[in-house]
Amino acid sequence: MIVEVEARAARPVAACAVAKGRSYRFMSPHGHGSDDDEAAVTAISNEEWCSWLHAELRACPAYATHGALLDECCAIAARWRTRFWGRKALWNRMRRGSRLAKELAEAAPVLERARLEAQSVKLEGGARVVVIDLCSGFGYMAMFLSELLPPDKVERIVLVDKAWARHGVERRPHHIDPAHISDPGWPIRLSTSHADLKTPSDRRSLLRAFLSRGCPAMLLGVHLCGTLSLRAVDLFNDSPSFFFLGLKPCCLPPAFFAQRGDVFGSANGHCFAAKAVAVAGKWQRGKWVGGASRQELQRKFAVWVDNLSRCVECDVEGGGGEGGEEAGGAGRGVVAVEQHRVQSLWRLSSCRETSRDLGTHHRRRCERRFLNDFIFCSRPWAALAPRSATSAAHAAGPEASGTLAAVPAPNRSNGAGVHDGTLVELGR
């Protein structure tokens, strides 16, 4: 299922605020603030800062379709400013120029859907939802979710990133300071978890730690680069208690996957060649550096997102939440690729090349804007532990854990956190 949500292109705007008798002009998300801008943000009142943030959000493409949510989040951020104002260093890290507005705008479609899913899920026996935020970074999405989701239904939100320090281990300079996350004022509890999604043992440990009892859960990931999106699908397929997936893929897999002839595959049987999606190059500070053309990037990104959506397991044995296990039937879900304009990027000048290569199924997709695809899956949840936690195959290591065989290759790391071989495993 493919759904397209279009929004008008927004022009850059600047907001003005008056503080202490002086007028300050703040840069839009498309510009770069100066030291004077930073001083102005510190000097103005809470109402003026909220007006500035609102102007920043109105300038982004996402505002046309998610304006009500962004306005609500703007008021939430203003309350944060009041709450953390006494700790200036912490607040400065939280707002850091236009970063807060940018992160909020790009996560808006996932925030919107996650709230709808949490409100509509049927729970029994005192069960409450656990939200897993993959590659959380600083944690903006989780922080807003804590304010937006119903506390009577959601138990906690777990921020997963390898940049968090492990629990019980002293935080080092390269770790994110969790002071804002550990603050006791969040409506829904926030907690951090150190995990490298490219490491199979970390993925299994993550599921065992939070979903071993089969509690209902949502899995979210925004801007997951390369094979991290595959790893997110891997986690979702492994745990029947996940009833919602919200995923925004980002960068494409690097070219060495294609050079080795790798094949990406899923436990549901879907597989595709790495050469269909891998590219030479990478993003550096918002600019593409590499040999792949814009046309190739957009064409392969459409293929990448389509195949990721086909890898998602929609049907869950014993699904249905309310007595799903006793019913014993299979719960059927729906996966959709949706277009939400949250970034202003490229268009292809022509779709003919893409249509010849990929067929009519992809003709409409190649006309869309690039990097604005979201994958959503809603399915009934089953109160079952992750398959990886109960499978005896895992006792023999990650090589024995999947449903797809692999052709051994020389001892080298494929960068995806799976065993060496020409088949890159996505299965459990």
C-alpha positions as CSV (number, residue, x, y, z in Angstrom):
1,M,0.0,0.0,0.0
2,I,1.4,3.4,-1.0
3,V,0.0,6.6,0.2
4,E,1.2,10.0,-0.9
5,V,0.8,13.1,1.3
6,E,1.8,16.3,-0.4
7,A,2.5,19.6,1.2
8,R,3.2,23.0,-0.4
9,A,6.8,24.2,-0.4
10,A,7.5,26.7,2.2
11,R,9.6,29.8,1.7
12,P,12.3,30.6,4.2
13,V,11.1,33.2,6.8
14,A,12.7,35.0,9.6
15,A,11.2,35.9,13.0
16,C,11.8,39.0,14.9
17,A,11.6,39.4,18.6
18,V,12.1,42.4,20.8
19,A,14.0,42.0,24.1
20,K,15.2,44.8,26.4
21,G,14.3,47.5,23.9
22,R,16.2,45.9,21.0
23,S,15.0,44.1,17.9
24,Y,16.6,40.8,17.1
25,R,16.3,38.9,13.8
26,F,16.7,35.1,14.0
27,M,17.7,33.0,11.1
28,S,15.4,30.5,9.4
29,P,16.1,26.8,9.4
30,H,17.7,27.3,6.0
31,G,20.3,29.7,7.4
32,H,23.0,29.8,10.0
33,G,22.6,31.9,13.2
34,S,25.4,34.2,14.4
35,D,26.6,34.9,17.9
36,D,24.2,37.8,18.1
37,D,21.3,35.4,17.3
38,E,22.4,33.2,20.1
39,A,22.5,36.1,22.5
40,A,19.0,37.2,21.4
41,V,17.6,33.7,22.0
42,T,18.9,33.9,25.5
43,A,17.7,37.4,26.2
44,I,14.1,37.3,25.0
45,S,11.1,36.3,27.1
46,N,9.4,32.9,26.9
47,E,6.5,34.2,24.8
48,E,8.9,35.8,22.3
49,W,11.0,32.6,22.1
50,C,7.8,30.6,21.5
51,S,6.9,33.0,18.7
52,W,10.4,32.6,17.2
53,L,10.1,28.8,17.3
54,H,6.6,28.9,15.8
55,A,8.0,31.0,12.9
56,E,10.8,28.4,12.4
57,L,8.2,25.6,12.2
58,R,6.0,27.5,9.9
59,A,8.9,27.8,7.5
60,C,9.3,24.0,7.1
61,P,7.5,21.9,4.5
62,A,5.9,19.7,7.2
63,Y,3.8,22.5,8.6
64,A,1.3,22.4,5.8
65,T,0.1,18.9,6.7
66,H,1.1,18.7,10.4
67,G,0.6,22.3,11.5
68,A,-1.7,21.5,14.5
69,L,0.8,19.0,15.9
70,L,3.7,21.3,15.4
71,D,1.8,24.1,17.1
72,E,1.1,21.8,20.1
73,C,4.8,20.8,20.2
74,C,5.8,24.5,20.1
75,A,3.8,25.1,23.3
76,I,5.4,22.0,24.9
77,A,8.9,23.3,24.0
78,A,8.0,26.6,25.6
79,R,7.2,24.8,28.8
80,W,10.6,23.0,28.6
81,R,12.3,26.4,28.4
82,T,10.6,27.5,31.7
83,R,11.4,24.2,33.3
84,F,15.1,24.1,32.4
85,W,15.8,27.8,32.4
86,G,17.6,27.6,35.8
87,R,20.1,25.2,34.2
88,K,21.3,27.3,31.3
89,A,24.0,24.9,30.0
90,L,21.5,22.1,29.8
91,W,18.9,24.3,28.1
92,N,21.4,25.6,25.6
93,R,22.2,22.0,24.7
94,M,18.5,21.2,24.3
95,R,17.7,24.1,22.0
96,R,21.0,24.6,20.2
97,G,20.0,27.1,17.5
98,S,17.5,25.7,15.1
99,R,18.2,22.0,15.8
100,L,15.1,21.5,17.9
101,A,12.8,22.9,15.2
102,K,14.5,20.8,12.5
103,E,14.3,17.5,14.5
104,L,10.7,18.2,15.4
105,A,9.6,18.9,11.9
106,E,11.3,15.8,10.4
107,A,9.8,13.5,13.1
108,A,6.2,15.0,12.9
109,P,4.7,12.2,10.8
110,V,6.0,9.5,13.2
111,L,4.8,11.5,16.2
112,E,1.3,11.9,14.7
113,R,1.0,8.2,13.9
114,A,2.5,7.0,17.1
115,R,-0.1,9.0,19.1
116,L,-3.0,7.6,17.1
117,E,-1.7,4.1,17.5
118,A,-1.2,4.5,21.3
119,Q,-4.7,5.9,21.7
120,S,-6.4,3.2,19.7
121,V,-4.6,0.1,20.9
122,K,-6.7,-2.2,23.1
123,L,-5.0,-3.3,26.3
124,E,-6.1,-5.8,28.9
125,G,-5.0,-6.9,32.3
126,G,-3.2,-3.7,33.2
127,A,-0.8,-4.1,30.2
128,R,0.9,-0.9,29.2
129,V,2.9,0.0,26.1
130,V,6.7,0.3,25.8
131,V,8.0,2.6,23.1
132,I,11.5,1.8,21.6
133,D,13.1,4.8,19.9
134,L,16.0,3.5,17.7
135,C,19.1,5.6,17.1
136,S,17.5,8.3,19.3
137,G,20.5,10.6,19.4
138,F,19.8,13.5,21.8
139,G,16.3,12.3,22.3
140,Y,14.0,14.9,20.9
141,M,11.4,12.5,19.5
142,A,11.2,10.6,22.8
143,M,10.9,13.8,24.7
144,F,7.9,15.0,22.7
145,L,6.3,11.6,22.8
146,S,6.5,11.7,26.6
147,E,4.3,14.8,26.4
148,L,2.0,13.6,23.6
149,L,1.2,10.0,24.4
150,P,-1.4,8.9,27.0
151,P,0.4,8.2,30.3
152,D,-2.3,5.7,31.3
153,K,-1.5,3.5,28.3
154,V,2.3,4.0,28.0
155,E,4.7,2.7,30.7
156,R,8.0,4.0,29.3
157,I,10.0,5.2,26.3
158,V,13.4,3.7,25.8
159,L,16.0,5.7,23.9
160,V,18.3,3.4,22.1
161,D,21.7,4.6,20.8
162,K,25.3,3.5,20.9
163,A,26.2,7.0,22.1
164,W,24.6,6.4,25.5
165,A,26.9,5.1,28.2
166,R,26.1,1.5,29.4
167,H,24.3,1.4,32.7
168,G,26.8,1.0,35.5
169,V,29.7,2.3,33.4
170,E,31.1,5.8,33.9
171,R,30.1,8.2,31.2
172,R,33.0,9.3,29.0
173,P,33.4,12.5,26.8
174,H,32.1,10.8,23.7
175,H,28.8,9.7,25.4
176,I,25.7,11.8,25.3
177,D,25.0,13.5,28.7
178,P,21.6,12.1,29.8
179,A,20.8,14.9,32.3
180,H,17.8,16.0,30.3
181,I,16.5,12.4,30.1
182,S,16.9,11.6,33.7
183,D,15.0,14.7,34.8
184,P,12.0,13.5,36.9
185,G,9.5,15.9,35.3
186,W,8.6,13.8,32.2
187,P,4.9,12.7,32.1
188,I,6.0,9.3,30.8
189,R,9.3,7.8,32.0
190,L,12.3,8.1,29.8
191,S,15.2,5.7,29.9
192,T,18.3,5.1,27.8
193,S,19.8,1.9,26.5
194,H,23.3,1.5,24.9
195,A,23.0,-0.7,21.9
196,D,24.7,-1.0,18.5
197,L,22.0,-2.2,16.1
198,K,24.6,-3.7,13.8
199,T,25.6,-6.2,16.5
200,P,23.2,-9.2,16.7
201,S,23.9,-9.7,20.4
202,D,23.0,-6.1,21.2
203,R,19.7,-6.5,19.3
204,R,18.8,-9.7,21.1
205,S,19.7,-8.1,24.5
206,L,17.6,-5.1,23.7
207,L,14.5,-7.2,23.1
208,R,15.2,-9.5,26.1
209,A,15.5,-6.5,28.4
210,F,12.3,-4.8,27.5
211,L,10.0,-7.2,25.7
212,S,10.8,-10.7,27.2
213,R,7.3,-10.7,28.9
214,G,5.5,-9.9,25.6
215,C,4.3,-6.5,26.7
216,P,2.7,-4.4,23.9
217,A,5.3,-2.2,22.2
218,M,5.9,0.3,19.4
219,L,9.1,0.5,17.4
220,L,10.2,3.9,16.0
221,G,13.2,5.1,14.0
222,V,13.7,8.4,12.2
223,H,16.7,8.9,9.9
224,L,18.1,5.4,10.1
225,C,21.1,5.3,7.8
226,G,21.9,2.4,5.5
227,T,21.5,-1.1,6.9
228,L,20.2,0.3,10.2
229,S,16.8,0.4,8.6
230,L,17.1,-3.3,7.9
231,R,18.1,-3.9,11.5
232,A,14.9,-2.0,12.6
233,V,12.8,-4.3,10.4
234,D,14.7,-7.3,11.9
235,L,13.7,-6.2,15.4
236,F,10.1,-5.7,14.4
237,N,9.8,-9.1,12.8
238,D,11.4,-10.8,15.8
239,S,9.0,-9.6,18.4
240,P,5.2,-10.4,18.0
241,S,4.4,-7.9,20.8
242,F,5.3,-4.9,18.5
243,F,2.0,-3.6,17.1
244,F,3.3,-0.5,15.3
245,L,6.4,0.3,13.3
246,G,7.2,3.9,12.3
247,L,10.4,4.1,10.2
248,K,12.0,6.9,8.1
249,P,14.9,5.4,6.1
250,C,17.8,7.7,5.3
251,C,21.0,6.9,3.5
252,L,21.4,4.0,1.1
253,P,23.8,1.1,1.8
254,P,27.4,1.6,0.7
255,A,28.7,0.3,-2.6
256,F,30.8,-2.5,-1.0
257,F,27.7,-4.6,-0.4
258,A,27.1,-4.6,-4.2
259,Q,30.8,-5.2,-5.0
260,R,30.6,-8.4,-3.0
261,G,27.4,-9.5,-4.6
262,D,25.5,-9.5,-1.3
263,V,21.7,-10.2,-1.1
264,F,19.5,-8.7,1.6
265,G,16.8,-10.9,2.9
266,S,14.0,-11.2,5.4
267,A,12.6,-13.9,7.5
268,N,9.3,-13.6,5.6
269,G,11.1,-14.9,2.4
270,H,11.6,-11.6,0.6
271,C,15.1,-10.8,-0.7
272,F,16.7,-8.4,-3.1
273,A,20.1,-7.8,-4.5
274,A,22.4,-5.2,-2.8
275,K,23.4,-3.8,-6.3
276,A,19.8,-2.6,-6.7
277,V,20.1,-0.2,-3.8
278,A,23.8,0.3,-2.9
279,V,25.6,3.5,-4.0
280,A,29.1,5.0,-4.0
281,G,29.3,8.1,-1.9
282,K,27.8,9.5,1.3
283,W,26.2,12.6,2.8
284,Q,28.6,15.1,4.4
285,R,27.0,18.1,6.2
286,G,23.9,18.0,4.1
287,K,25.7,17.6,0.8
288,W,26.2,14.5,-1.3
289,V,29.8,13.5,-1.9
290,G,30.3,10.6,-4.3
291,G,30.0,9.2,-7.8
292,A,26.3,8.4,-7.8
293,S,24.1,10.9,-9.6
294,R,20.9,12.5,-8.2
295,Q,18.9,10.4,-10.6
296,E,20.6,7.2,-9.4
297,L,20.1,8.1,-5.8
298,Q,16.4,8.8,-6.2
299,R,15.8,5.7,-8.3
300,K,17.6,3.4,-5.8
301,F,16.0,5.1,-2.8
302,A,12.5,4.2,-4.2
303,V,13.7,0.6,-4.7
304,W,15.2,0.6,-1.2
305,V,12.0,1.8,0.6
306,D,9.8,-0.5,-1.4
307,N,11.9,-3.6,-0.5
308,L,12.1,-2.5,3.1
309,S,8.3,-2.4,3.3
310,R,8.1,-5.8,1.7
311,C,10.5,-7.2,4.3
312,V,8.1,-6.2,7.2
313,E,6.2,-9.0,8.7
314,C,2.5,-7.9,9.0
315,D,0.9,-11.1,10.1
316,V,1.4,-12.3,13.7
317,E,0.5,-15.8,15.0
318,G,-1.8,-15.4,18.0
319,G,-2.2,-11.7,17.3
320,G,-5.0,-9.6,18.4
321,G,-4.0,-8.4,21.8
322,E,-7.2,-9.3,23.6
323,G,-6.8,-13.0,24.1
324,G,-4.9,-13.4,20.9
325,E,-2.8,-16.3,22.2
326,E,-5.9,-18.3,23.3
327,A,-7.6,-17.6,20.0
328,G,-4.6,-19.1,18.3
329,G,-5.4,-17.4,15.0
330,A,-3.2,-15.1,12.9
331,G,-3.5,-11.4,13.3
332,R,-3.3,-9.5,10.0
333,G,-1.7,-6.1,9.7
334,V,-1.1,-3.4,7.1
335,V,2.2,-1.9,5.9
336,A,2.2,1.4,4.0
337,V,4.8,3.6,2.4
338,E,3.7,7.2,2.8
339,Q,5.1,10.4,1.4
340,H,5.3,13.4,3.9
341,R,7.2,16.4,2.8
342,V,9.5,17.2,5.7
343,Q,12.6,18.0,3.7
344,S,13.0,20.2,0.6
345,L,15.1,18.1,-1.7
346,W,15.3,17.0,-5.3
347,R,13.0,16.0,-8.1
348,L,13.9,13.9,-11.0
349,S,13.7,15.7,-14.4
350,S,12.5,12.6,-16.1
351,C,11.0,9.2,-15.1
352,R,11.6,7.4,-18.3
353,E,14.9,5.8,-17.2
354,T,13.5,4.6,-14.0
355,S,10.4,3.3,-15.6
356,R,12.4,1.2,-18.1
357,D,14.6,-0.3,-15.3
358,L,11.9,-0.9,-12.7
359,G,8.6,-1.3,-14.5
360,T,5.2,0.3,-14.2
361,H,5.0,-0.5,-10.5
362,H,7.5,2.3,-9.7
363,R,6.4,4.8,-12.3
364,R,4.5,7.0,-9.8
365,R,7.2,6.7,-7.1
366,C,9.9,8.1,-9.3
367,E,7.9,11.3,-9.6
368,R,8.0,12.0,-5.9
369,R,10.4,14.1,-3.8
370,F,13.4,12.3,-2.5
371,L,14.0,11.2,1.1
372,N,10.5,11.9,2.3
373,D,9.3,8.3,2.5
374,F,8.0,6.8,5.7
375,I,7.2,3.2,6.3
376,F,4.3,2.5,8.7
377,C,3.0,-0.9,9.8
378,S,0.1,-1.5,12.1
379,R,-0.7,-5.1,13.2
380,P,-2.4,-6.8,16.2
381,W,0.0,-7.5,19.0
382,A,0.5,-10.9,20.7
383,A,1.7,-11.3,24.3
384,L,4.7,-13.4,23.2
385,A,8.4,-13.1,23.9
386,P,10.7,-12.3,21.0
387,R,11.4,-15.3,18.9
388,S,15.2,-14.8,19.4
389,A,14.7,-15.1,23.1
390,T,13.1,-18.5,22.8
391,S,14.9,-20.0,19.8
392,A,17.4,-22.7,20.6
393,A,19.3,-21.8,17.5
394,H,20.6,-18.7,19.1
395,A,22.6,-20.8,21.6
396,A,24.9,-21.6,18.7
397,G,25.5,-17.9,17.8
398,P,24.1,-15.4,15.3
399,E,25.1,-17.6,12.3
400,A,22.4,-20.2,13.3
401,S,19.7,-17.7,14.0
402,G,18.2,-17.0,10.6
403,T,16.0,-18.6,8.1
404,L,18.3,-17.9,5.1
405,A,21.6,-19.7,4.4
406,A,24.8,-17.9,3.7
407,V,27.7,-18.6,1.4
408,P,30.9,-18.3,3.4
409,A,33.3,-15.5,2.4
410,P,36.8,-14.6,3.5
411,N,37.1,-13.3,7.0
412,R,35.9,-9.7,6.8
413,S,33.2,-7.6,8.3
414,N,30.2,-6.6,6.2
415,G,29.4,-3.6,8.5
416,A,25.9,-4.8,9.1
417,G,26.4,-6.7,12.3
418,V,25.8,-10.1,10.7
419,H,28.0,-13.0,9.8
420,D,30.4,-13.0,6.9
421,G,28.9,-14.2,3.6
422,T,27.3,-13.2,0.4
423,L,23.9,-13.3,1.9
424,V,23.2,-10.5,4.4
425,E,20.8,-11.9,6.9
426,L,17.7,-10.0,8.0
427,G,15.9,-12.9,9.6
428,R,15.7,-13.6,13.3
